[in-house]
Every structure is written in C-alpha cells, then in structure tokens.
Amino acid sequence: MGNVTHPLIEEAAKRAAVAWVTVGSAPARLVWCMSAEGSLWIVTGDGEQELPGIKTATEVRVTLRGDHGGRIVTWPATVSRVEPGSEEWARVVPQLASKRLNAAVAGAALADQWARTGRVSRLTPAGEPIEAGPTLPHAPAAAPVRSHSARR
C-alpha cells in the first residue's frame, strides 16, 4: 500500500481475499477482491458478483476482517474504473483473473469477457479508518434476511 495509508488498512488489505463493501446507504455486500498496488480490486457485472451502485459511486466504505474472522477495520475508499486496454488493465487484470475461482473461462479469455460485459474497479484508501479496534461496534453487523420466493 502507499506510504500515506494507515498501517492497519495496509496490513488487513494485504491479507484480504474478500471484503464487505458499502455503496451509499445500501447494506454492505461481500465481494471477492485482490490487493495490489495499494488498492483492492474487484470485478462486477454479467456473470460476476453484484454490487449495486458501484458504476456511479465515487466513494465506498470497505470493511475487512482479521485473522480471527471478525471485522477489524472499516475505511473510506475512492472508486475508479479500470478501462479495458489501459496500461493499468494490462498490469493488474491478468493477476485478478488468476484469482477468480470457478470461472467458466480463464486467463485472457476471462479478461476479454470482463472487458465486454463486466467492470473492474479499483478501491483506493481515501483516509483514516472510520472504525477500528475499540471504535468497532459490538452489535452484530448481519443484515436481515431478504425476502425471496425460494423454498427449502
């Protein structure tokens, strides 16, 4: 991570394979991610994880867990889209594609699919932690179960 990043954010992000991302006032969503170049990188879109509002968001809140499995830090992040064909895309997307589990296609084919129907976003720390250590809430953060038509 960059030299202005809080050490707790930096360390937690290095170990992150998933993150809870809050866009606006919507409930946090669990997304898989990759840490590189001082940011977390995520993929959304057709056939990928859903994160409503990410296309227009400029800032989100990211919550990461510690080795014990519980949350340890929440921080603000700026959101930027990684444009297909850009130098940034060429540097990071092959690494990101290699981290994608259970994809129908792999490698360059997966990157091409993301360029056509997905979105790769970079979440870059944008300040000090919002919650960390003693400022973390003690109440569970689980969202209520959403109604649905599925049956057991």
Secondary structure, DSSP 4 states (H G I P E B T S, - for coil): --TTS-HHHHHHHHH-SEEEEE-TTSPPEEEE-EEETTEEEEEEETTSB--TTTTT-SEEEEEEE-TTSSEEEEEEEEEEEEPTTSHHHHHHHHHHHHH-TT-SS-HHHHHHHHHHHEEEEEEEE-SS-SEEGGGS-SS--PPPPPP-----
